C-alpha cells in the first residue's frame, strides 16, 4: 500500500485531495492540520497529525511520524493583503515561516528517508501568484515565488536518487482561505486594500472547485514521468501562454485592470 502524507487537510484543496485519495484502496493517507482536535468533520480512514508550519517543535514531531511514507504533498499555507508600508516585518516573517521555511524544514526531514529507499514523490502546491505579481500581495507573492524556485531546484537535486518533485500552481480555486487584510485605518492604502479584497472575494465566488486540483494530483501520482510544473484552474494556462508573447508592462496593465485598479 502506498503511504501518502498531505498537509493542510482540514479544508479546501487539502481536504479535497485527501478525500480523493482515501477513496482508493491502494492508498493509506496521513494528513495534518494545526488543531486536529477541533476538526469536527474528519475524513474517515485518515490518520490526523498536528502540524503548525510556524512551529519547529510540531514540525519535528511530525517528521518522526513519517518514517515510511512514499508520497509527500505540501499544501498548507496562508495569505495576506496589505501594502509594504502597512505590513509589519513580523507579519512578513510569519508569512514566510508558513509558506516557505516550514515547508523546507518538513521536506528536509523526509528527504533522507526517501533517498535511502531510492524512490519517492514530493508534490508542492504553490500559487500562480508565484509567477504573476499582484497589487498588495507582495509578501504572499514573494513567498510563493520562492517556494516555486525551491521546488525546481529540489527536483534537479533529487532526481538522481529516484525522487520526483512536482510543483503545482493553482489559479482562482474556491477555497476557505481568507487573506488577512492588513491596513491602517484612515491610511493612504485603506481604499486600495478594500478594493483588492472585494475583487478577490468576487473572484473566489466564481472560482472552480478544489476538486480540479485533487484530480490533477491523482493524475500526477499515477504518471511515470510527470512534468516539473503544472498550472490548474480558471484561465491559468491561458495567462501562462500569453505571458510568453507580451511585454511585462502589458501584463502588468492587464492584471491591474483585473483588480479594478
Beta strands, then each sheet from edge to edge (+ up, - down):
strand 1: 2-7
strand 2: 27-33
strand 3: 47-50
strand 4: 71-74
strand 5: 80-81
strand 6: 120-125
strand 7: 163-170
strand 8: 173-174
strand 9: 180-181
strand 10: 208-209
strand 11: 229-232
sheet 1: 3+ 2+ 1+ 4+ 6+ 7+ 11+
sheet 2: 5+ 9+
sheet 3: 8+ 10+
end
